[in-house]
Amino acid sequence: MAMDTRTPHFDPTGIPFPSDAITLGQMRAREPDNFRPGNLDRIDAKGIDAIATHRWELRLAEKAFAEVLSLPNPLPYDDRRNIVEMLNRAYKLFGVSSGIQQTWQLVRSFEGAAAEQARQISGRSH
């Protein structure tokens, strides 16, 4: 019987992220030009602040997942503190966080969920 040697991958399904609280109404209020007729057809998703915010959340979660499994760092050139500061600005703009302490709590929560997912894959759940 062959052993499965595929590299495990992080699955964000079921993990709550702070950006889940951002509504389409908030996105439209923050970036009205992006949501005008025809503009959504031309804009890259990374150009929408809420999508970019979630992208950074995913990257931090992937990093936490990789650390548990001793996989290569998916963010070798990005500083975690700088990412959290960017998230803090976005969270405050969208009303997700009141400040940096709450942002750190939110980040630790989804990083912890990603790390737990990795521990379950490795059989080291607690």
ZIZI-V45230 format. One record per backbone hydrogen bond with DSSP energy under -1.0 kcal/mol. NH is the residue of the N-H (numbers start at 0). CO is the residue of the C=O. If there is no record, write none. Layout:
nh | co
NH | CO
NH | CO
//
This chain:
nh | co
14 | 11
19 | 16
20 | 17
21 | 18
26 | 22
27 | 23
28 | 24
29 | 25
30 | 26
34 | 31
35 | 32
38 | 35
41 | 38
42 | 38
46 | 43
47 | 44
51 | 47
52 | 48
53 | 49
54 | 50
55 | 51
56 | 52
57 | 53
58 | 54
59 | 55
60 | 56
61 | 57
62 | 58
63 | 59
64 | 60
65 | 61
66 | 62
67 | 63
68 | 64
70 | 65
77 | 74
82 | 78
83 | 79
84 | 80
85 | 81
86 | 82
87 | 83
88 | 84
89 | 85
90 | 86
91 | 87
92 | 88
93 | 89
95 | 90
102 | 98
103 | 99
104 | 100
105 | 101
106 | 102
107 | 103
108 | 104
109 | 105
110 | 106
111 | 107
112 | 108
113 | 109
114 | 110
115 | 111
116 | 112
117 | 113
118 | 114
119 | 115
120 | 116
121 | 117
123 | 118
//
